[in-house]
Amino acid sequence: MAPRGLAALCTLVAMIFQVSCIAHLGPQEPSPAVLAPWQSRPDSGGSVGLSRVKRAWIIPPIRVSENSKQVPEKLVEIKSDKIFTTEVIYKLEGPGVDQDPKGLFEIEDRTGWIKSLMPLDREQYSTFTLKAFALSPSGERLETPSTIEIVVLDQNDNRPNFTQDQFVGHVPEFSVPGTAVTNVSATDADDPSTENAVLSFSIIDQESIPPFRINKTMFGINNKTGMIYTRDVGLDREVVEGFSLTLQVADMSGMGLSNVGHAIIHIIDINNHVPRFSPVTYSMTAVENRQIDDIGRVNATDRDVPGTVNWRAKYTVAKGDPYGHFSIRTDAETNQGILSVVKPLDYESQMEYELVLTVENEAPLSPKAPQEPISSATVTITVANENEAPRFRVDPLKLNVPESVDPGTVLARNIVEEPDNKNLRFEVQFDPEKWLSINPETGVIMARRKFNLRSPYVRNNIYHAVIKVTDTDAAGVSSSATVEIMLRETNDHAPLLVPQKGTVCSDASVTSGLLLTAIDYDLPPQAEPFSFLLPDEVTAANWTIIQVNETHAVLQPLVEMDSGLYFIRVSVSDAGKPTLSDVHFVNVTLCDCDVVGDCEAVAAVLLGMGAGLSFVALLIIIGSILLLLLLLLLAVAMANCKSRPVKKGVLLVGDSEDDIRDNIVNYDEQGGGEEDENGYNMEQLRNPNAFIPPPAPALALTSFSPPLSTVPKGKQPLRKDAPQNVLPSYPSYPRKPPSDPTDIKDFINDGVDEADKDPNVPPYDTALIYDYEGDSSLAGSLSSIASGSSEGDQDYDYLNDWGPRFRKLANMFGPH
C-alpha cells in the first residue's frame, strides 16, 4: 500500500509541476528548438513559434514573508513524472531569476527545489510570476511549462507619515462645540488590506496663541477620519488669536508604529463689538459761500480686527441738516469721520448748526454680540461771515426766444439779487455764436443779432451761454450763471423749387410730366405742406400743376404744343405763419416721345442740358463746336498734303493728277521769283540789319528742316547736316550781324559760318525740302544743293507708265 501511495503522490506532483530540463549539448551551438524546445510546435519541423499549451493543473501561489533573514530559503519542490523513464533537468525563468530584479530566486536543476536567495521587500515587489520547465538532457521539452506565482507577505516595517508638515484651520470665535475646523491626513506604505496600514489619529498637546490664555482643552480629533473639531465654548478672538496643536498618527489601529505632526488653528473675528465715538462732542467752523472738503474730523473706536468690514465705520448725519449742506465720509486708514460742506452756507440765513452723528460698521452686528444702542456724537458748526459775491436770482437762466428775434430786443433784466454793494460789472463770459450782449452796468441781456436753429452749438433747440457778474468793491469777487435759450422756429425762409429744368412729352396722349419738389430751410410747422400754383393766366391755359403730396407736384401740359423750350412760372408757398411764397422759373423742354415716354429728338436732349440758357445761346455754342471741328479737319488735310512719301523710286500719286503737277512744278527753280519767296524771306537778304533771329532754341529731333518762316517760336529743328553724336555748343542769341554788311556775299558767308556752328536752326543756304522721301527710297533729293548724285544716276523710265503727260518729262531727264 505504501509503494502504491508514494507512486500516486509522485504522479500528482508531476502533473501539477510540469517542467523541462536542458541537456549538455557539446561544444557546437544548438538550434533554437533545442535551447527553447517549449517554444516549438511538435509538428512544425522544429520551427520556432507559439504553440497552444494544454494546462491541466493550477498551482496555488507560494507565500513568502518579506524581510526574511533565513536566506537562502527553500520555498517549494517540483517533480516531473518523467523521472521514472528518463533523466529530467529543471529550469526556472521570469522576474527575479533571469529578469529584473535578477538574483532573487533559483531552482536546483536536478532536485526541482525553488529557493529565495535574499530578503524580499513587499513595498518594492509584491508578487512574482515565474515559468518552470522540465527538459531532457538533450534539451527537449518533457512537460508543458507551469506558472508559479510567489506572493510576498507584508510586515509592519513602515511608519505612517502626515501628508503636510503643518495643517492650517480656521474657526469663527464663539463657535459651538462640535464645529468642524479642518481635516488632517496621513499615509502608510504597508499593505492597506492589513492591520499594518490601519491608522489612528490623536491630539497629544495644545498651546494657545498668545500662550497661557486658555488652559482647557478646546479641540478634539476623530481618530479614524482625522477631522479636528471644537470641544468646548469660550473661543474669543479678543482673548486668544489661535491654537497650536501637536498631532500623532499610529498604524495597527494606534498600537503600531507612530509619527508626529502639527496644526495651527486661527480664530476668525466676527462683528461682536459696536463702534463708539470718542469723544462724543465736537466744535467746528465753516466759512459761508464755499464748498469745503474737510471742516473737521470725528473719532470712533472698535475692538474688532482693524481693516476688516467688522472694524470699518460708517458715519451718518442723523439730525440738524434738513437742507443737505453737510456730508461725512470715512478715512480708510484711520477710520475717522471727515465732515464736509457740500452746499455753501449763508451766514445771513443761519449762523450756527448743531449736527447729530451716528456710527455703525460696514458689516451687520453678529447675533452673538451683546445688543447695545448705536453710538452718537454732537457737532456744533459755526458759520463764518465773509464779503459775498453777487448772486443770481436763477441759475440757469432759462429764456424762450424766437429764432428771428430782432437785434436789440431785451431778453432778460434784473437777473441778480439785491446786493449789499451796488458796484457790479456784467459781461458775457461764453457765447460762441456772439448772439448776446449785456449791459455792463445794469445787466440787461439783449439780442445782438438774429439766431439760427441750424447752428452747431444748438442742441435740441437749446443754446447755452454763460454770463458773469463781478463786485468791483469786494476785491473782484464774481459769480457766473448759465443762460439756456430755448429757440422757437419761425417762418423766415421761403420755399425753394427743384428741379428748375426738365423734359416733358409734347403729345398730350402720353402721360408725362415734370415732378417738382419744394424744399424749405425752416422746420415744421413752418415748412410743409406746400402749395403749388401757376400765377400766369396764359400759362395756366396751356399748363397745369397737380399736387402729389405735401412736398411734390407734377407739371403737365394741357394741350398739344410745338416742341421747344418753355419758361414756366411756378409759385410755391409754405404752411408757416405768416405764409411765405416765392415764384420760380422752370425751363421745360417739350419733345416728341416714343411709346414708353422717352424723347426721340436729339435737340431736346441738348436743350434739356442747357437749362437756364436761351435757345439762341445754345445755337451759338453748337455752331462754335462745329466750326472748331471744321478747322481741325482742315489742319489735318493740309498736313496730309504737305507730307507724302515716295516709295522705291516712284513719286507717290494721289487721287488727283493736280497733286502730281504740284509736286514737280517747282523742282528746278533757282530762286529769285515769287514762288521762291514762299520758301525764303527775301527781305532778310535785302536788309540784313533788320533780321531778328528766333528766340533761344529748344532741342528737338525732327526728320526735316522747314524754312525759317515756318519754324515755331521756341522750338527749332535739329539740323540734319550737323554731327548728331557731338553735343553742340549753343551760340548766344540774338546773333549779332556784321557791323557794316555792305557786301551781300560777305553777309551770306558770315551767316553760313554761324549756322554751321549752330545745329538748332537751319542755315540760310540749307536745302529746301518739299517732301520727305522715306527710308530706302531709290529717288534722290530734289534739291540741287543737297543732292550728291548726278542726273545720270537716276532712272526715269517709270514715268512712261504714268501716262502721256509724264512721257515728255521722262524724255527730258532720261538718258540721252
Secondary structure, 3 states (H helix, E strand, C coil): CHHHHHHHHHHHHHHHCCCECCCCCCCCCCCHHHHCHHHECCCCCCCECCCCCCCCCCCCCEEEECCCCCCCEEEEECCCHHHHCCCCEEEEECECCCECCCCCEEECCCCCEEEECCCCCCCCCCEEEEEEEEECCCCCECCCCEEEEEEEECCCCCCCEECCCEEEEEEECCCCCCCEEEECCEECCCCCCCHHHCCEEEEEEEEEECCCCCCCCCEEECCCCCEEEECCCCCCCCCCCEEEEEEEEECHHHCCCEEEEEEEEEEECCCCCCCEECCCEEEEEEECCCCEEEEEEECEECCCCCCCCCCCEEEEEEECCCCCCEEEEECCCCCCEEEEECCCCCCCCCCEEEEEEEEEECCCCCCCCCCCCCCEEEEEEEEECCCCCCCECCCCEEEEEECCCCCCCEEECCCECCCCCCCEEEEEEECCCCCEEECCCCCCEEECCCCCCCCCCEECCEEEEEEEEEECCCCCEEEEEEEEEEEECCCCCCCEEECCEEEEECCCCCCCCEEEEEECCCCCCCCCCCEEECCCHHHHHHEEEEECCCCEEEEEECCCCCCEEEEEEEEEECCCCCCCEEEEEEEEEEECECCCCCECCHHHHHHHHCCCCCHHHHHHHHHHHHHHHHHHHHHHHHHHHHCCCCECCECCCCCCHHHHHHHHCCCCCCCCCCHHHHCCCHHHHHCHHHCCCCCCCCCCCCCCCCCHHHCCCCCCCCCCCCCCCCCCCCCCCCCCCCCCCCCHHHHHHHHHHHHHCCCCCCCCCCCCCCCCCCCCCCCCCCCCCCCCCCHHHCCCHHHHHHCHHHHHHHHHHCCC
